[in-house]
Amino acid sequence: NRLKVDTNSIYSVVEWYDFREPWDDSKTPYPKKALRFFGSGQVLFYWYNQTPLVNSVNNRLAGEPGYYMIEGNKIKIHRWVITNGGQLEEYYGILQNDGTIKFYEQSVRYCKRSYKCLEKQRMYTIWKKTNSVKLEHFKPDW
């Protein structure tokens, strides 16, 4: 069931929580991250610190690609990241009742793919959808 994420909106990080050290956004702003879901089960992640978000999300060549799957309120993403020459990463989250997504920032492999273990780690981001960006609709070609 892919209807629980909005494919006509962009989701951006609005809260970053790490139990080891509270994040002080006034001293160090949250990294500017966003993602865009597609009805085909594809997703693109964007870092947009220097580039306006609208330029990134409407550029077919921008972003880190991945695929998502939803089971109940749980979302699992396999995405390509540029780490150690490039690798696949698993990224797990929970779809919240208020429309936000809570993504766990601890390694899924560290927790042996256990949502219970990830929750105990208390390291997560909250992503909220925004309609402030006019999206150009396109179909990813990967």
Contact map, one row per residue, 1 for C-alpha under 8 A:
1111000000000000000000000000000000000000000000000000000000000000000001110000000000000000000000000000000000000000000000000000000000000000000000
1111100000000000000000000000000000000010100000000000000000000000000011000000000000000000000000000000000000000000000000000000000000000000000000
1111110000000000000000000000000000000000000000000000000000000000000000000000000000000000000000000000000000000000000000000000000000000000000000
1111110000000000000000000000000000000000000000000000000000000000000000000000000000000000000000100000000000000000000000000000000000000000000000
0111111000000000000000000000000000001000000000000000000000000000000000000000000000000000000000000000000000000000000000000000000000000000000000
0011111110000000000000000000000000001000000000000000000000000000000000000000000000000000000000000000000000000000000000000000000010000000000000
0000111111000000000000000000000000011110000000000000000000000000000000000000000000000000000000000000000000000000000000000000000000000000000000
0000011111000000000000000000000000001000000000000000000000000000000000000000000000000000000000000000000000000000000000000000000000100010000000
0000011111100000000000000000000000011000000000000000000000000000000000000000000000000000000000000000000000000000000000000000000011101010000000
0000001111110000000000000000000001111000000000000000000000000000000000000000000000000000000000000000000000000000000000000000000011101000000000
0000000011111000000000000000000001110000000000000000000000000000000000000000000000000000000000000000000000000000000000000000001111000000000000
0000000001111100000000000000000111100000000000000000000000000000000000000000000000000000000000000000000000000000000000000000001111000000000000
0000000000111111000000000000011111000000000000000000000000000000000000000000000000000000000000000000000000000000000000000000111100000000000000
0000000000011111000000000000010000000000000000000000000000000000000000000000000000000000000000000000000000000000000000000000111100000000000000
0000000000001111100000000000010000000000000000000000000000000000000000000000000000000000000000000000000000000000000000000000111000000000000000
0000000000001111110000100000010000000000000000000000000000000000000000000000000000000000000000000000000000000000000000000011110000000000000000
0000000000000011111001100000000000000000000000000000000000000000000000000000000000000000000000000000000000000000000000000111100000000000000000
0000000000000001111111100000000000000000000000000000000000000000000000000000000000000000000000000000000000000000000000000111000000000000000000
0000000000000000111111000000000000000000000000000000000000000000000000000000000000000000000000000000000000000000000000001110000000000000000000
0000000000000000011111000000000000000000000000000000000000000000000000000000000000000000000000000000000000000000000000000000000000000000000000
0000000000000000011111100000000000000000000000000000000000000000000000000000000000000000000000000000000000000000000000000000000000000000000000
0000000000000000111111110000000000000000000000000000000000000000000000000000000000000000000000000000000000000000000000000000000000000000000000
0000000000000001110011111001000000000000000000000000000000000000000000000000000000000000000000000000000000000000000000000000000000000000000000
0000000000000000000001111111100000000000000000000000000000000000000000000000000000000000000000000000000000000000000000000000000000000000000000
0000000000000000000000111111110000000000000000000000000000000000000000000000000000000000000000000000000000000000000000000000000000000000000000
0000000000000000000000011111100000000000000000000000000000000000000000000000000000000000000000000000000000000000000000000000000000000000000000
0000000000000000000000011111100000000000000000000000000000000000000000000000000000000000000000000000000000000000000000000000000000000000000000
0000000000000000000000111111110000000000000000000000000000000000000000000000000000000000000000000000000000000000000000000000000000000000000000
0000000000000000000000011111111000000000000000000000000000000000000000000000000000000000000000000000000000000000000000000000000000000000000000
0000000000001111000000001001111100000000000000000000000000000000000000000000000000000000000000000000000000000000000000000000000000000000000000
0000000000001000000000000000111110000000000000101000000000000000000000000000000000000000000000000000000000000000000000000000000000000000000000
0000000000011000000000000000011111000000000000111000000000000000000000000000000000000000000000000000000000000000000000000000000000000000000000
0000000000011000000000000000001111100000000011110000000000000000000000000000000000000000000000000000000000000000000000000000000000000000000000
0000000001111000000000000000000111110000000011110000000000000000000000000000000000000000000000000000000000000000000000000000000000000000000000
0000000001110000000000000000000011111000001111000000000000000000000000000000000000000000000000000000000000000000000000000000000000000000000000
0000001011100000000000000000000001111100001110000000000010000000000000000000000000000000000000000000000000000000000000000000000000000000000000
0000111111000000000000000000000000111110111100000000000000000000000000000000000000000000000000000000000000000000000000000000000000000000000000
0000001000000000000000000000000000011111111000000000000000000000000000000000000000000000000000000000000000000000000000000000000000000000001000
0100001000000000000000000000000000001111110000000000000000000000000000000000000000000000000000000000000000000000000000000000000000000000000000
0000000000000000000000000000000000000111110000000000000000000000000000000000000000000000000000000000000000000000000000000000000000000000000000
0100000000000000000000000000000000001111111000000000000000000000001110000000000000000000000000000000000000000000000000000000000000000000000000
0000000000000000000000000000000000001111111100000000000000000000111100000000000000000000000000000000000000000000000000000000000000000000000100
0000000000000000000000000000000000111100111110000000000000000000111100000000000000000000000000000000000000000000000000000000000000000000000000
0000000000000000000000000000000000111000011111000000000000000011110000000000000000000000000000000000000000000000000000000000000000000000000000
0000000000000000000000000000000011110000001111100000000000000011110000000000000000000000000000000000000000000000000000000000000000000000000000
0000000000000000000000000000000011100000000111110000000110000111000000000000000000000000000000000000000000000000000000000000000000000000000000
0000000000000000000000000000001111000000000011111000000000000010000000000000000000000000000000000000000000000000000000000000000000000000000000
0000000000000000000000000000000111000000000001111111100100000000000000000000000000000000000000000000000000000000000000000000000000000000000000
0000000000000000000000000000001100000000000000111111000000000000000000000000000000000000000000000000000000000000000000000000000000000000000000
0000000000000000000000000000000000000000000000011111000000000000000000000000000000000000000000000000000000000000000000000000000000000000000000
0000000000000000000000000000000000000000000000011111101100000000000000000000000000000000000000000000000000000000000000000000000000000000000000
0000000000000000000000000000000000000000000000011111111100000000000000000000000000000000000000000000000000000000000000000000000000000000000000
0000000000000000000000000000000000000000000000010011111110000000000000000000000000000000000000000000000000000000000000000000000000001000000000
0000000000000000000000000000000000000000000000000001111111000000000000000000000000000000000000000000000000000000000000000000000000001110000000
0000000000000000000000000000000000000000000000000011111111100000000000000000000000000000000000000000000000000000000000000000000000000000000000
0000000000000000000000000000000000000000000001010011111111100110000000000000000000000000000000000000000000000000000000000000000000000000000000
0000000000000000000000000000000000010000000001000000111111110110000000000000000000000000000000000000000000000000000000000000000000000010000000
0000000000000000000000000000000000000000000000000000011111110000000000000000000000000000000000000000000000000000000000000000000000000011100000
0000000000000000000000000000000000000000000000000000001111111100000000000000000000000000000000000000000000000000000000000000000000000000000000
0000000000000000000000000000000000000000000000000000000011111100000000000000000000000000000000000000000000000000000000000000000000000000010100
0000000000000000000000000000000000000000000000000000000000111110000000000000000000000000000000000000000000000000000000000000000000000000000000
0000000000000000000000000000000000000000000001000000000110111111000000000000000000000000000000000000000000000000000000000000000000000000000000
0000000000000000000000000000000000000000000111100000000110001111100000000000000000000000000000000000000000000000000000000000000000000000000000
0000000000000000000000000000000000000000000111000000000000000111110000000000001110000000000000000000000000000000000000000000000000000000000000
0000000000000000000000000000000000000000011110000000000000000011111000000000001100000000000000000000000000000000000000000000000000000000000000
0000000000000000000000000000000000000000011110000000000000000001111100000000111100000000000000000000000000000000000000000000000000000000000000
0000000000000000000000000000000000000000111000000000000000000000111110000000111000000000000000000000000000000000000000000000000000000000000000
0000000000000000000000000000000000000000111000000000000000000000011111000011110000000000000000000000000000000000000000000000000000000000000000
0100000000000000000000000000000000000000100000000000000000000000001111100011100000000000000000000000000000000000000000000000000000000000000000
1100000000000000000000000000000000000000000000000000000000000000000111111111000000000000000000000000000000000000000000000000000000000000000000
1000000000000000000000000000000000000000000000000000000000000000000011111110000000000000000000000000000000000000000000000000000000000000000000
1000000000000000000000000000000000000000000000000000000000000000000001111100000000000000000000000000000000000000000000000000000000000000000000
0000000000000000000000000000000000000000000000000000000000000000000001111110000000000000000001110000000000000000000000000000000000000000000000
0000000000000000000000000000000000000000000000000000000000000000000001111111000000000000000111100000000000000000000000000000000000000000000000
0000000000000000000000000000000000000000000000000000000000000000000111101111100000000000000111100000000000000000000000000000000000000000000000
0000000000000000000000000000000000000000000000000000000000000000000111000111110000000000011110000000000000000000000000000000000000000000000000
0000000000000000000000000000000000000000000000000000000000000000011110000011111000000000011100000000000000000000000000000000000000000000000000
0000000000000000000000000000000000000000000000000000000000000000011100000001111100000001111000000000000000000000000000000000000000000000000000
0000000000000000000000000000000000000000000000000000000000000001111000000000111110000001111000000000000000000000000000000000000000000000000000
0000000000000000000000000000000000000000000000000000000000000001110000000000011111000111100000000000000000000000000000000000000000000000000000
0000000000000000000000000000000000000000000000000000000000000001000000000000001111100111100000000000000000000000000000000000000000000000000000
0000000000000000000000000000000000000000000000000000000000000000000000000000000111111110000000000000000000000000000000000000000000000000000000
0000000000000000000000000000000000000000000000000000000000000000000000000000000011111110000000000000000000000000000000000000000000000000000000
0000000000000000000000000000000000000000000000000000000000000000000000000000000001111110000000000000000000000000000000000000000000000000000000
0000000000000000000000000000000000000000000000000000000000000000000000000000000001111110000000000000000000000000000000000000000000000000000000
0000000000000000000000000000000000000000000000000000000000000000000000000000000111111111000000000000000000000000000000000000000000000000000000
0000000000000000000000000000000000000000000000000000000000000000000000000000000111111111100000000000000000000000000000000000000000000000000000
0000000000000000000000000000000000000000000000000000000000000000000000000000011110000111110000000000000000000000000000000000000000000000000000
0000000000000000000000000000000000000000000000000000000000000000000000000000011110000011111000000000000000000000000000000000000000000000000000
0000000000000000000000000000000000000000000000000000000000000000000000000001111000000001111100000000000000111000000000000000000000000000000000
0000000000000000000000000000000000000000000000000000000000000000000000000001111000000000111110000000001110110000000000000000000000000000000000
0000000000000000000000000000000000000000000000000000000000000000000000000111100000000000011111000000001100010000001000000000000000000000000000
0000000000000000000000000000000000000000000000000000000000000000000000000111000000000000001111100000111100000000000000000000000000000000000000
0000000000000000000000000000000000000000000000000000000000000000000000001110000000000000000111110000111000000000000000000000000000000000000000
0001000000000000000000000000000000000000000000000000000000000000000000001110000000000000000011111011110000000000000000000000000000000000000000
0000000000000000000000000000000000000000000000000000000000000000000000001000000000000000000001111111110000000000000000000000000000000000000000
0000000000000000000000000000000000000000000000000000000000000000000000000000000000000000000000111111000000000000000000000000000000000000000000
0000000000000000000000000000000000000000000000000000000000000000000000000000000000000000000000011111000000000000000000000000000000000000000000
0000000000000000000000000000000000000000000000000000000000000000000000000000000000000000000000111111100000000000000000000000000110000000000000
0000000000000000000000000000000000000000000000000000000000000000000000000000000000000000000000111111110000000000000000000000011110000000000000
0000000000000000000000000000000000000000000000000000000000000000000000000000000000000000000011110011111000000000000000000000011100000000000000
0000000000000000000000000000000000000000000000000000000000000000000000000000000000000000000011110001111100000000000000000001111000000000000000
0000000000000000000000000000000000000000000000000000000000000000000000000000000000000000001111000000111110000000000000000001111000000000000000
0000000000000000000000000000000000000000000000000000000000000000000000000000000000000000001110000000011111100000000001100011100000000000000000
0000000000000000000000000000000000000000000000000000000000000000000000000000000000000000001000000000001111100000000000000011100000000000000000
0000000000000000000000000000000000000000000000000000000000000000000000000000000000000000000000000000000111110110000001001011000000000000000000
0000000000000000000000000000000000000000000000000000000000000000000000000000000000000000011000000000000111111110000000000000000000000000000000
0000000000000000000000000000000000000000000000000000000000000000000000000000000000000000011100000000000001111111110001000000000000000000000000
0000000000000000000000000000000000000000000000000000000000000000000000000000000000000000010000000000000000111111100000000000000000000000000000
0000000000000000000000000000000000000000000000000000000000000000000000000000000000000000000000000000000001111111100000000000000000000000000000
0000000000000000000000000000000000000000000000000000000000000000000000000000000000000000000000000000000001111111111011000000000000000000000000
0000000000000000000000000000000000000000000000000000000000000000000000000000000000000000000000000000000000011111110000000000000000000000000000
0000000000000000000000000000000000000000000000000000000000000000000000000000000000000000000000000000000000011111111000000000000000000000000000
0000000000000000000000000000000000000000000000000000000000000000000000000000000000000000000000000000000000010011111111000000000000000000000000
0000000000000000000000000000000000000000000000000000000000000000000000000000000000000000000100000000000000000010111111100000000000000000000000
0000000000000000000000000000000000000000000000000000000000000000000000000000000000000000000000000000000000000000011111110000000000000000000000
0000000000000000000000000000000000000000000000000000000000000000000000000000000000000000000000000000000000000010011111111000000000000000000000
0000000000000000000000000000000000000000000000000000000000000000000000000000000000000000000000000000000101010010011111111110000000000000000000
0000000000000000000000000000000000000000000000000000000000000000000000000000000000000000000000000000000100000000001111111110000000000000000000
0000000000000000000000000000000000000000000000000000000000000000000000000000000000000000000000000000000000000000000111111100000000000000000000
0000000000000000001000000000000000000000000000000000000000000000000000000000000000000000000000000000000001000000000011111110000000000000000000
0000000000000000111000000000000000000000000000000000000000000000000000000000000000000000000000000000000000000000000001111111000000000000000000
0000000000000001111000000000000000000000000000000000000000000000000000000000000000000000000000000000000111000000000001101111100000000000000000
0000000000000001110000000000000000000000000000000000000000000000000000000000000000000000000000000000011111000000000000000111110000000000000000
0000000000001111100000000000000000000000000000000000000000000000000000000000000000000000000000000000011110000000000000000011111000000000000000
0000000000001111000000000000000000000000000000000000000000000000000000000000000000000000000000000001111000000000000000000001111100000000000000
0000000000111110000000000000000000000000000000000000000000000000000000000000000000000000000000000001111000000000000000000000111110000000000000
0000000000111100000000000000000000000000000000000000000000000000000000000000000000000000000000000011100000000000000000000000011111000000000000
0000010011110000000000000000000000000000000000000000000000000000000000000000000000000000000000000011000000000000000000000000001111100000000000
0000000011110000000000000000000000000000000000000000000000000000000000000000000000000000000000000000000000000000000000000000000111111000000000
0000000111000000000000000000000000000000000000000000000000000000000000000000000000000000000000000000000000000000000000000000000011111100000000
0000000000000000000000000000000000000000000000000000000000000000000000000000000000000000000000000000000000000000000000000000000001111100000000
0000000011000000000000000000000000000000000000000000110000000000000000000000000000000000000000000000000000000000000000000000000001111110000000
0000000000000000000000000000000000000000000000000000010000000000000000000000000000000000000000000000000000000000000000000000000000111111000000
0000000110000000000000000000000000000000000000000000010011000000000000000000000000000000000000000000000000000000000000000000000000001111100000
0000000000000000000000000000000000000000000000000000000001000000000000000000000000000000000000000000000000000000000000000000000000000111110000
0000000000000000000000000000000000000000000000000000000001000000000000000000000000000000000000000000000000000000000000000000000000000011111000
0000000000000000000000000000000000000000000000000000000000010000000000000000000000000000000000000000000000000000000000000000000000000001111100
0000000000000000000000000000000000000100000000000000000000000000000000000000000000000000000000000000000000000000000000000000000000000000111110
0000000000000000000000000000000000000000010000000000000000010000000000000000000000000000000000000000000000000000000000000000000000000000011111
0000000000000000000000000000000000000000000000000000000000000000000000000000000000000000000000000000000000000000000000000000000000000000001111
0000000000000000000000000000000000000000000000000000000000000000000000000000000000000000000000000000000000000000000000000000000000000000000111
